Amino acid sequence: MTLEQKIVQLLEAQGISYKITKHEPVYTNPAMAGALGVTEGETVKSLVLETKEDEMIVMVLPGDRKVDWKAAASAAGTKKVSFARPEAVSRSVGCEVGCVPPFGHGLPVYMDKALLEKDRVYFNPGVHHKSFSIAGSSLKSLCRPSLL
């Protein structure tokens, strides 16, 4: 089962309304926002980070925000986090860097609570040429995040 299929299964199991949009491949949040005709803040940035203890976590932010490295490390209960190596992301999450979804991968999730207040949010489902949209408030039950 692909990561995209797992996400569809999870959304349907929880009764969450979603829409899938196909578009040209995108590799950044500004490009995704442009392809979808939405603001960058409505896109979801899901970054796989590695802690000092070699644990992997996912930091989920609005697409127009940057990682606060100290806050991310503190939230994860460690002294330092950094970007995970692309091959480790692929192995752990099941997709390339740049299209990691905010849920469906089994890693701990740390999320900027601003996403929960958005009417709609847009994320890649493990592929660069599609985006899913859901209500921002649905992210809480899907991701079961620690909120920042």
C-alpha atoms as one frame of an Amber mdcrd trajectory, in Angstrom:
protein
   0.000   0.000   0.000   1.401   3.395  -0.962   1.633   6.280   1.475  -1.095
   8.059  -0.494  -3.392   5.021  -0.159  -2.714   4.907   3.611  -3.669   8.569
   3.879  -6.914   8.064   1.944  -7.733   5.076   4.146  -7.068   7.088   7.308
  -9.149  10.062   6.111 -12.061   7.843   5.154 -11.882   5.819   8.386 -12.180
   9.058  10.369 -14.906  10.477   8.122 -12.803  13.489   7.164 -13.771  15.308
   3.987 -10.873  15.809   1.584 -10.159  16.898  -1.937  -7.327  15.720  -4.195
  -5.881  18.112  -6.762  -3.454  16.997  -9.458  -0.900  19.576 -10.639   2.568
  19.848 -12.098   5.252  18.456  -9.756   6.132  20.939  -7.008   9.106  20.820
  -4.672   8.589  23.870  -2.449   5.718  25.448  -0.545   5.743  28.617  -2.693
   5.466  26.449  -5.821   2.629  24.425  -4.267   0.762  27.587  -3.298   1.149
  28.907  -6.850  -0.029  25.649  -8.428  -3.105  25.575  -6.186  -3.892  29.297
  -6.188  -3.735  29.560  -2.377  -1.508  31.444   0.048   1.753  29.881   1.152
   0.442  29.979   4.739  -2.338  27.561   3.760   0.189  24.959   2.615   1.663
  22.517   5.103   5.417  22.193   5.535   6.293  18.771   6.999   9.968  18.488
   7.849  11.592  15.288   9.044  14.166  16.118  11.690  16.641  13.988  13.568
  17.363  14.514  17.255  20.785  14.359  18.881  19.770  10.860  20.048  19.156
   9.732  16.430  15.363   9.730  16.797  13.289  11.006  13.883  10.425  13.461
  14.358   8.213  15.485  12.031   7.874  19.249  12.445   4.640  20.519  10.836
   4.356  24.227  10.078   2.417  26.598   7.856   4.297  26.805   4.554   5.300
  30.424   5.132   7.064  29.768   8.450  10.616  28.711   9.238  11.710  26.205
  11.862  12.537  27.617  15.278  15.368  25.162  15.953  15.569  25.837  19.705
  11.803  25.435  20.146  11.812  22.239  18.063  14.607  20.731  20.151  12.927
  21.754  23.390   9.565  20.306  22.311  11.249  17.010  21.377  13.056  16.898
  24.728  16.529  17.072  23.248  19.373  19.555  22.965  19.602  19.625  19.174
  17.630  18.727  16.042  18.721  18.878  12.420  17.338  17.883   9.043  17.249
  14.131   8.577  19.261  12.761   5.669  17.139  12.305   2.518  17.789   8.544
   2.396  16.687   8.222   6.043  13.500  10.173   5.264  12.715   7.911   2.329
  13.313   4.785   4.405  11.330   5.998   7.444   8.445   7.848   5.845   8.144
   6.137   2.483   8.587   9.188   0.266  11.108  11.779  -0.836  11.971  14.962
   0.990   9.663  17.736  -0.220   6.411  15.770  -0.243   6.230  14.379   3.301
   2.626  14.436   4.547   1.889  15.700   8.073   0.551  12.282   9.177   0.429
   8.632   8.198   4.086   7.819   8.782   4.232   6.684  12.420   6.739   9.279
  13.642   6.119  11.731  16.514   4.622  14.976  15.191   5.224  18.472  16.561
   2.852  21.023  15.050   2.460  24.777  14.943  -1.061  25.264  16.346  -1.703
  28.040  13.785  -2.487  25.301  11.236  -5.501  24.186  13.277  -7.100  27.618
  12.798  -6.962  27.528   8.973 -10.192  26.824   7.090  -8.331  24.591   4.619
  -4.771  23.300   4.507  -2.968  21.703   1.577  -0.295  19.008   1.698   1.407
  16.527  -0.608   0.479  12.887   0.049   3.974  11.490  -0.513   4.094  12.512
  -4.180   5.044  15.833  -5.778   2.223  16.011  -8.357  -0.857  15.887  -6.082
  -2.118  17.830  -3.110  -4.817  16.968  -0.610  -6.884  19.623   1.116  -8.649
  19.173   4.443  -9.983  21.402   7.198  -7.111  22.654   9.337  -8.915  21.512
  12.486  -8.803  17.911  11.208  -5.031  17.835  11.610  -5.330  17.418  15.375
  -7.052  14.033  15.222  -5.024  12.856  12.220  -1.568  13.786  13.491  -2.075
  13.500  17.243   0.608  16.179  17.552   2.359  17.914  20.359   1.336  21.511
  19.725   3.766  24.413  19.606
